[in-house]
Amino acid sequence: MMQETSGSAQLSRAARPEKQVVRIGYLPLTDCASLLMASTLGFDEKHGIKIELSRESSWAGVRDKLGNGELDVAHVLYGLVFGVQMGIGGQQHDMAVLMNLNHNGQSVAVSGDLARAGAIDGPSLARQVRGSARPPVFAHTFPTGNHAMLLHYWLAAHGIDPVRDARLMTVPPSQMVAALRAGQMDGFCAGEPWGYKAVVDGVGVTATSSGAIWPDHPGKVLGTSSAFAQAHPNTCRALIAAVLEAGRWIDASDTNRLQMAAALAAPAYLNTPQQLLAPRILGHYQDGVGKTWNEDHGLRFHRDGAVNFPYLSDGMWFMTQHRRWGLLRDEPDYLAVARQVSRLDLYRQAADITGTPVPASPMRASTLCDGVLWDGSNPEQYAAAFAIRHFF
């Protein structure tokens, strides 16, 4: 349930950004669109800042540049932010999530060889794995990131232990299709347009959309270091406001979505033909073996603010999966960490400025593809309850 904001918009507008030019890193994926459109349509200047976009080549590079200050803010994986906060696999840094950028819009692809052997979805892949002498190799984009955790979850939901029954590797999203074509992997989980490109190029089949794994799951966030958010609250507030307006504009019509696709297609951004971007941006899917559908849980950027609120339960879910798969050795204080990272104060102020509804609660409930409910109420029990898990 959403409730309208009201109050001190004029006071918020009067707070001058501490830093007018904001350097923002992004990877060439369709879900960076609200950042591009905030800049292209001038929503950034409306709120007193200028977005300077920096195209990056990998999530590891984004992580490092946020840590050393080369980037102020980034379009970044939700799970990566919490992984850095918890010091998983590298140096710990206190992080901040300013807002969620999108829901859905990712997919799992399997190779043409697997598809020809009959593995085109979760159940058929599980049968293929049980009958094969070689474990399949799947790629994700970052060890603690969204794609890794969604891929782990989806495989396990179909009885495939991603640790014992498969081999997992990390590949930058823009290299996924080439690696699949070269036979370096049997499938991958990544953001669009790479899942669709695998289909168009005839090297892969879409086994599932991410919206079918977790309907309306969180996607990329607007992430930064805690130090930057603390030192530049007015800048962060202005940036959130600009991106909220851009997301609202994108979701307003298919005409706007196609205009957004044209902007994304440019060489400076995704360098990808618009006709490769448009179908899944509009929710029109095909799997590469004859099935077509309109995705009920397709890529969304606003939905009256339901997309953008940085729910505490969303951040907590990623920590439960880090714990489930042995990336977190000790049980964290899930709620306390989520409250520390998620800057609800700045988001609510920006929502007030832009007239964006905010939810009545910072927690939300979702039922994932295995029928298990997640609502954030008992994260310790949730993480421990899965039959397939790898606690230390």
C-alpha positions, 0 to 999 in steps of 0.5 A: 500500500502506497501513501502520498507524500506531503510537506517540506518540498520547498525547504528541500529544493532550497538546499544547495547541492554540495557537489554540482557535477556528479560522476556516476559509473554504469555498465551498458545494460538496459537498467541504467536507463533512468540515469541516462534519461535523467541527464538527457531530459535535464532532470538533473539540472532541474534539481541543481546538479549535472550527471556525468556518466562514466561507462565501466567494463565490470562490476569489480571495477565499479566496486573499486572506483566507488571505494577509491573515490574515482566514482561518486555514485554508481548504477550497481548491483544491490547484492554487491553493495551489501557484499562490500558492506560485509567485507565479503571477498575484499576490503570492507567499506561502509556503503549507502543505497540511495534508491532502487533503480529498477525491478526485473529485467534480467534472465537466465540463458542456456546454451544451444547445446543444452537446449538441443539436448532438451534442457530449456527450463528449470525442470528439464535442466535438472533432468539433464544435470542428473543424467550427465557425467559433467557438471554444467558451467554457468556464469554470473556477473559478480560473486555477491551480486544479484545475478549470482544470487538469483542463479543460485536460487533458481538452480537450487529451486529445481534441485540443482546444488549450485556448489556441488552439481554445477561450476560457477564463474564470473564474467562481465555482462557484455562478454556473456554472449561471446563466452557462450558462443565460444563454449566456455560456459553452458549458460548465464544469468545477466541483465538485458540486452544480453539474454535476448542477444543470445537468442537473436544470435542463435547461441542461447535459449532463455530458460527463465526471466528473473521476474519468474524467479522473484516477481518484481525483484529489486535490481540495480541500485544507486549506490555510493560510499557511506562517506560520500552520502554523509558529506553530500546529503543535498547532492544525493537528495537532488540526484535521487529526485532527478532519477525518480522523475526520469523513471516516472517519465520512462514508465509513463508510456511505450512511446517514452520507452522506445525513445529511451531505447533509442537513446540507450542504443547510441555508441556512447552508451550500449552501442546496440541496435534499438531493435535488440533493446526494444522487445524486452523493454516493452515486455515482449519475450521469446525464448528461442525455441518457439515460445513467445509471451508478454512478461507479467513482471518485466522491466520497470523503473518507477510504478508510482515509486514502488520500484524505487523505495529501498526496502530494508527487506530487499537488502536483507534478502541478499544477506540471507543468500550470502549466508545461505551459500557460505559467503557470510561465515557468521550470522549478521544483524540483518535489520541493523545492517539494512538500516545502516546501508539504506538511506531511507531519510534521503529517499523520503526527502527526495520523494517529497520533492517530487511528489512520489508516493512512499510505502507505509512500511520499509518491509515488503513480502514476496513469494519466490519461484519455489513457493517460499515466502520472504517478508524479512520478519525472520531472516535467520530462520529463512536462511537456515530453512533451505534444504540446499545450503552451504553454511560454514 
